[in-house]
Amino acid sequence: MERLYFDANATTPIHPEVYKKMEPFLQEEFGNPSSIHYWGQRARNALEEARFQVAKFLHCSPLEVVFTGSGTEANNLAILGLVSRLAEQRESSLKNLRGHCVVSALEHSSVLDPFKWLEGWGIEVTYVAADASGRVDPERIIASIREETFLVSLMLVNNETGVIQSVPEVGRVTRERRIPFHVDAIQAAGKLPVVPEDLEADLLTLAPHKAEGPKGVGVLFIRRGCKLSPLIRGGSLDGGLRGGTHNVPAIVGCGATFARLDEEYLERVREKASLRDRFERALEERLSVEVNGKGAGRVWNTSNVSFPGVASDVLLVRLDQAGLAASRGSACAAGSTKPSHVLLSMGLDRSRVLSSIRFSFLPSITEREVDLAVDMIEECVKDLRK
């Protein structure tokens, strides 16, 4: 049985070029980059080369790049590290910090959960919902900013719908008002240019495993002058922002991943949008489906499709048995019976949300694979609708 992988927004296989760069650091190049001897310094040089590669991708200084253990850790460090620093500056406990934050209701749980935690400490948070197309109106975010607002957060590309958000419009206002602006760009890398300066971002997160890189490593861009406090203590890594030994093989792979994602690469994968359109058009012609987020600008690789009358959980199992891997949404919410907070934020009714599946394509996707997937989906849906 031929198997098709249509869950690239959850994770991707490591590209052979990236793996080749990582391989020596899994065996003979085993040094700890904090050690001063020969082995340690070879590891340190490789780590700093990776930092330079990421900085080149972001068009920023290497001093503004911090490596973490995941995209989730990077998001937590951005949000909670900033809040902790504010509390220290004001010589206040978190309990007495007060203040206000603005965040879109579409964010990944690694962003939403830290904000919900802060609410428990008395910090007010405004969650801005999306419209029916999955786009958050930047004017609504701007209108939510108050005098006491100390942080605004908006993702660049939504992981469930692929909808591109109006990040620069919000960033220009936060920059004028000197309010730190956090951008989760984890699903954007490899699909769009990601330049913090163009996005007006003070804090920006990446994760290479979404772009044919390794798991176990994340990136946090911190604009020079933006101060954070560490969440993981017990060392002085990355300017004192993190304790623990660097994951050198993963960091080397991280650098190699982002070194691949140049303008030529982006131009090549943008052409794949025609395959996404072919996929959606075929499903609309053969089945009664609704494409969530279709009315907004989207990245080339993501289709979120509702199959009325079919429960998404049941359809996912049937598709997997047929050889097609897809998902309901964020991999971090796998196993949850709750409907997608992203689709609910768009105002979609519960039945449509519970019949929706996300299909996300690898850069290697072909026309033949798209057509084969449509055949599998058609057979499974028609069988379940009986």
N, C-alpha and C positions, 0 to 999 in steps of 0.2 A: 504493500500500500504506500502510495506517495503521500508524504506529509508536507503541509504548507504552514509556514510561520507568519502569521499576521498579527503579531503582538509586540512590535518593535518599540512601542512607547513604554513597555514594561522593562525590556532590556534587549540588547542585541549581542550577537556573537562578536568576539574580538577579531578585528581585521588581521589577516596574516602579516601585514607589514608592522602592525603594532605588536603582535605577539613576538615577532622576531626581535624587536627592540627589548622586550621584557625578558626574554628567555635567559640571557646570561645572569640576570639578577635574581633568578630563581635557583641558581646553582653556584657557579664559581665566583660571581661577584656578590658575595653574601654580607659585606661589611655593614656596620651600623654607621650611618652618616654623622652621628655625634661623636664618633671616635676619632682621635687625632692621628692614628697610624695609617699606614699605606692603604689597607682595606677600607677603613672608614672614609678616607679622603676620596677614594675612587667612587664610593657610594655618594658622598657629598657632591662631587662634581656632576654625577648623573642627575641627582636631585635638582641641582641649580640649573642644569641645562633644561630640564623639564619645566622649571619655573619660568625660564626665559621663553620657552616655546608657548606656554600658556599666555604669557604677557604679550607676546607678538600677536597671538590670535585675538586678544582683547584690545590691542593697541594701547597698552598701559605700561607702567613701570613694573619690573619684577618685584620691587618692594611692595607693590599693592596686591600681590598674589599670595594667598594662604592656602595650604593643602589641608584637607580634613579627611575623615574616614568615610564620608558619603555626602550626597546632596542634602540629605535630611540633617546631618550634623552642620553642614554649611548654613542652611536656613536657620537652624536653632542658634548658631553662633551669631549670625547677623542680628537676629531679633533680640534674643535674651542677653547677648553680649553688650548690645547697645544700651539696653535698659539697665543692666548691672553697672555699666560705666556711669550712666546718668545718676544712679543712686549714690555711687561713690563720690562723684563730683559735688553733689548736693549734701554730702555727709548725712545721708538719710538711709533708713532701711527701705527695702522694697515695699513694705507695708505702708510706709508714709510717703511714697514717691508721688502718687497721683498722676494726673495727666491724661492724655487722650491719643489714640492711634486710629488710623483709617486703613482698611484692608478690603480687597474685593472678596466677595463671597465665593468666588470660583477657585480660590487657591488650593494647592495641595495640602494634605493634612499636616505635613511637616512645617507649614506656615500657619495654618489655622489653629492647630493645637497649642502652639506657644502663645498665641494671642488669647485663646480661651483661658489658658493658665494664668496669664497676666490679669484677666478680668477678676479672677479669684482673689487677687491682691489689691483690688480697688481701682485698677486702671481701666478707664472707659475705652471701649473699642466700637467703632462704627463699621459694620459690614455692608458693603455696597453690592447690591444684586446686579445681575446681567439682564439684558433684554432677551427677547425670544430667539435672537440669532446667536446668542452666546457672547455678545460683546458688552463690556462694561463701559458705560458712557463716561468719558473722562471728566465731563463737567459735573457729574454727580459726585465723583471722588473729590474734585476741587471744592465743590460746595460744602462737603462734609468737614473740611479742614477748619479747625478752630484756633484761637490764639494759643491754647495750651497743647495743641497737637505736637508730638515730638517724633513721630514715625509714620510713614505712609508706605504701603506695600502693594505691588501689583505685578502679577506674572506677565511674561512676554508672550508665551504661547500656552494655551490651556492643554493639559495632558489628555483630557478626555475627548474634546471636540476638535482640537487643532486650531481653534480660533485665535487670531493674532490680536493682541490688545494694544490700545493707543498709549503706550508707555511714554514716548517723548513728550506728549502733550501734558501729561501729569508731571513729568520730571522738570519741565521748564518752570512750572509754578512752584514746586517744592524747592527748586534751586533759588528762585527769587526770594522765597520766604525763609530760606536757610533751615529747612526741615529735612532731616535725613530720609532718603528714598531708597527702599529695598526692591530689587527686581529678581524674581525667580526666573532664570533663563534656561533652566535645565532641559526643557523640551524644545528649545529654540536652536541650540547648537547643532550645526550640520544641516539646518533647514533655512536659517536666516543669518545675516551678519549680526554678530553680537559685539557691540562696541559701547562700553559703559559711557564714554564721553558723548556719543550720539544719543544715547538713551537718557542722559542726565542722571544716571544712577550713582548713588554713593556706595551701595552695597549690592553685589550681584553674585548669583550662585550658578554653578555648572556641575554636571556629573558625566564623565566620559562614557559610562556604560550605556547611555542612551544613543551614542554615536559611534558604535563599533569599537569601544574601548573597554577597559577593565572595570569590574565592580570593586568596591572597597576603597574608593578614593573619591573625594569631591573637591571643589574649588570655591573659595570665597574671595571675590575682589573687594578690597576695602580702599576707597578713595583716600588719598593722602590727606590727613587732617581729621578724618573720621575715626574716633577712638572707641575701642571695644574692650571689655574685660573677658578673660578666658572662662570657659565653662568647664573644661577638663584641666585640672591643675595637677602639678607634679612634674613640671619640666619647663624648659624655656624655648620650645620650638616655635618657629614662625613668629619671631618678634615677641615671644612670651605669651602668645595667644593659645598655646596648646601643649599639653603634656603627652607623653607616649612616644614610642619609637616610630619613625616614619615608615610607611609601607612602601619601600623603595621600588619593588617591581611594579606595583600599581601606579605609583607616581611617574615612573619612567613611561609606562603605557599611557598615562594621562597626557603627558607632554606630546608623545608621538601621535595620539589621537587628534589633538587640536592642531598639530602641525599639518595634518592631512586636509583640514577643513578650510581650504583657501577659496578664493573667488571662483577659480576654475571648477573646483568640486561643487560649489553651490550652484553654479550655472548648469552643471551636468544633472544634478538631482532635481532641479526645478522643472526640467523637462518631464520628469516622472509624474507631474500633476495630471497629465493627460491620461495616465493609467488609473489614477484615483477617480477621475471623471468617468472613464470607461466602466469602472467597477460600479459606481453609483448609478449610472444610467442603465446598465444592464439589470441591476436589482429593481429599479423603479419600473422598468418595462415588463419584467417577468413576475414580480411580486408586488403586493401592495405594501410599500415601505415609506418611511419618512426619514430624511437625512437631517440630523440635528446639527445646527450651526451652518447650514448651507448658505444662508443669506449674508454671511460675514466673510471677510478675508481669512483664509485658512492656510496652514502649511500644506505642502504637497502630499504628505504621507498618511493623513489621518481621516478616517470616515467613521462617524458615529451614526449608526443606523437603527431605527426603531422598526420592529416587526410586529404590527398589531395582531393581537390574538395569540401571541406566543411568548411564554415567559423566558426571559433572557437566560436564566440559570439552566433551564431545561435545554434550550437551544445550544448553549455553550458545550454541554456534555455531549449532545448529539453530534455537533460539529467536530469535537475532539475525537469521537469514535470514528468519524468519517475521514479524519486526517487533517483537519484545519484548526489551528490554534488561534484564538482571539480572546477577548476579555470584556468584562462589563465596564471597566474603567481602570482606576489606579491600582497597580499591583499591590500597593501598601494596604489597600482595603479588601484584598482577596479574602474570601470566606465570610465577609460581612453580609448580612441579610438586609442592611439598610439601603434604600434607594439612593442613587447618585445625588450628592448635594449640588454638584455642578448643574445637572439637568433640572433639578428642582429650582435652583436659583434663576434659571432661564424662564421659569413660569410654566414649564411643561406639566401636563397632568400626570398623576402617579402611574396610571396604566401605561402611558407612553414611556415613562422613565423605566419601568420594570420590564419593558420589552426591548430595551436598547442595548446594543452591543458595539464596542469599539473595535474597529479593524485598523491596524497601523502597520505600514509596509516598511520593509528593509530597503536600503538603497539599491539592492540587486534585483528588486522586483521586476518580473517580465510580463509581457502581454499574455503569454500562455498560462502563467500562474494565476493571473487575474481571472481569466476565463474559466480555468479549472475551479477556482474558488467559488465563482458565481454558480457553477453547476452544482457543487457540493451544497452550497447554502440553499439553492432552490429546492433540491431534493429533500433536505432536512426540514425546511420550513413547511413545504407542502405536506409532508408526511405528518408533522405535528399538528397542522391545521385540520387534518382529517378528524 
